[in-house]
Amino acid sequence: MNNIVWHNHSVTKEMHAELNAQRPCLLWFTGLSGSGKSTIANALELELHKLQQRTYLLDGDNVRHGLNKDLGFSDEDRVENIRRVGEVSRLFVDAGLIVLSAFISPFRSDRQIARDFFPEGEFIEVYVSTPLAVCEERDPKGLYQKAREGVIKQFTGIDSPYEEPEAAELVLDTSVLSVRDSVEHIISYLRSQGRIS
């Protein structure tokens, strides 16, 4: 690390943001498998696109096909998974984008590491707080059933813990809220914070 020096660029994050006519930020969706994180993030990105906002969506499964394909699901690998996603998200935010990251990210300490990459107000934690019973009933990938049968080990919510956020900026329970309602809540929040017009 002694021979590595940070190189300052002529085009700054502020210049990117001005060109994009938005205030960049990271929306970090966290919650159990099947809670609706990816579904809401996808619907939100589409709505932001209609509003001519510049965005990028990072999804847990998709990132594991490429950037994080070398990682498993041990606690150590989960920590590294979230650290890498936090770093990539920071780069996209520096480019002036509104970034949506949808990851179970079960540990508070890992989410705090990601939050610490950003200045105050730029990391927006969206806790999709859908109850475990509802997530298991949905089980869109059949993972809960496999976890209950012992086929999958260290599955969050079954034999690996999920630590709920203590002070998320937004809390959405999709057992009560529709996807449309959830998106509207987030859009309203972004407007109230001056992130979008």
C-alpha positions, 0 to 999 in steps of 0.5 A: 500500500506504500506505493499507492497514492489517491489521484484527484480527478478534475471532474468532481462528484459535484460536477457529475451531480450538476450535470445529472441535475440530481443529488446523488445518494445510495438507497440501501435495501435490506431485509429477509429473502422474499421480503420484496427488496429487489422487486421494490428497487426494480419498480423504484428504478423504473419510476426514477427513470420515468422522472429522468433521474440517472440511476443504477441498480445493484442486486444481490444475486446479480452481483454474485454472478460477477464481481462477487462470484468468488464468495460463498455465504459464510459470515466472513464472505457475507462481510466481504460481499457487503464491503465490496458492494459498498465500495462499488456503490460509492463509485457510482454515487461519485459519478452522480448517480442515485444508486439502489442496492438490494442485499439481505445484508443481515449484519448491522456492523456490515451495513454500518461499514457501507454507511461510513463510506458516505457523508451524512444523508447520502446513505439511505437505509430502506428496511423492508421489514416484511415478517419471516412468516410472509417471506416463507409463504412467498418463498419465490426461489424455494430457498426457505423450504430447502433451508428448513429441510437442511439442504441449505445451511446458514440461511438468513432467518432460519439458521443464520441471524438477521439483525434488524436496523435500529434507525433506518431512514425508511421502513416498509412492510410489504405484507401491508404495503403494495409495491406501488405504495412502497415506491411512492413512500421512497419517492416522497422521501427523496423529494423531501430530502431534496434528492430529486425534484 
